[in-house]
């Protein structure tokens, strides 16, 4: 098996596991907590329940106690706002985004221009 196929298999398994965990804790949270956004107070019904998300208060998606003490039901907007505030407030919270350039899109452009210039022969 090639390295890329191994990597694809590992990623697929990780995504599948994450999706399964997410379904499990979301279902539990919806049973335990009311269908109301914990921040703005918006109420949800079966028709719009897909817009209600489960937020991990400690931002650790693997911390899923069965009593729901680490979960908070938030609407999509409040959930996005909470994560944006967390990234702004906690140094290194956005560690997945690299600040170091890894690609130079215009590298070698001057050489190409010189090659096409009739003055250069």
C-alpha positions in Angstrom: 0.0 0.0 0.0 1.4 3.4 -1.0 1.9 6.2 1.5 -0.8 8.3 0.0 -3.3 5.4 0.2 -2.3 4.8 3.9 -2.8 8.5 4.6 -6.2 8.5 2.8 -7.2 5.5 4.9 -6.1 7.1 8.2 -7.9 10.4 7.3 -11.1 8.5 6.3 -11.1 6.6 9.6 -10.4 9.8 11.6 -13.3 11.6 9.9 -15.6 8.6 10.4 -14.7 8.4 14.1 -15.2 12.2 14.6 -18.6 12.1 12.8 -19.7 9.2 15.0 -18.6 10.9 18.2 -20.3 14.1 17.1 -23.6 12.3 16.4 -23.4 10.6 19.8 -22.7 13.7 21.9 -25.1 15.9 19.9 -27.9 13.4 20.3 -27.2 13.2 24.1 -27.0 16.9 24.4 -30.3 17.4 22.6 -31.9 14.9 25.1 -30.4 16.5 28.2 -30.6 20.2 27.3 -33.5 22.3 26.1 -33.7 23.2 22.4 -32.7 26.8 23.1 -29.5 28.7 22.3 -27.6 29.2 25.5 -26.5 32.7 24.5 -29.3 34.4 22.5 -32.2 32.4 23.7 -33.5 31.5 20.3 -35.9 28.5 20.5 -35.7 25.6 18.1 -38.2 23.1 16.7 -37.7 19.9 14.7 -37.9 22.0 11.5 -34.9 24.1 12.3 -33.1 21.8 14.8 -30.2 21.4 12.4 -29.2 25.0 13.2 -28.6 24.2 16.8 -25.1 23.1 17.6 -23.3 21.6 20.6 -20.5 23.7 21.9 -17.8 22.3 24.1 -17.2 24.8 26.9 -13.6 23.8 27.4 -13.0 23.7 23.6 -12.0 20.0 23.9 -14.1 17.9 21.5 -12.9 14.7 23.2 -14.2 15.8 26.6 -17.8 14.4 26.5 -19.0 13.6 30.0 -22.3 11.7 29.9 -23.9 14.3 32.2 -23.4 17.0 29.5 -21.5 19.3 31.8 -19.1 20.3 29.1 -21.8 21.0 26.5 -23.8 24.0 25.7 -26.4 24.2 22.9 -25.7 27.2 20.7 -27.3 28.4 17.5 -24.9 28.5 14.5 -24.3 32.3 14.9 -23.5 32.2 18.6 -21.3 29.1 18.1 -19.3 30.9 15.4 -19.0 34.0 17.6 -17.8 31.9 20.6 -15.1 30.3 18.6 -14.0 33.6 17.1 -13.8 35.1 20.5 -11.8 32.1 21.7 -9.3 32.4 18.8 -8.9 36.1 19.6 -8.4 35.7 23.3 -6.2 32.6 23.6 -2.7 32.8 22.2 -1.9 29.9 19.9 -5.6 28.9 19.6 -5.3 29.3 15.9 -2.2 27.1 15.7 -3.6 25.1 12.7 -3.1 28.2 10.5 0.5 28.6 9.6 1.9 32.2 9.5 4.9 31.0 7.6 4.9 31.2 3.9 5.3 27.9 2.2 4.6 28.9 -1.4 6.0 31.7 -3.5 3.6 32.3 -6.3 5.7 34.7 -8.3 9.0 32.9 -7.8 10.9 32.7 -11.1 8.7 35.3 -12.8 11.6 37.7 -13.5 13.5 34.8 -15.3 10.4 34.1 -17.5 10.0 37.8 -18.3 13.7 38.0 -19.3 13.4 34.9 -21.5 10.4 36.4 -23.4 12.0 39.9 -23.7 13.2 40.4 -27.3 16.1 42.6 -26.0 17.6 39.6 -24.2 17.9 37.7 -27.3 
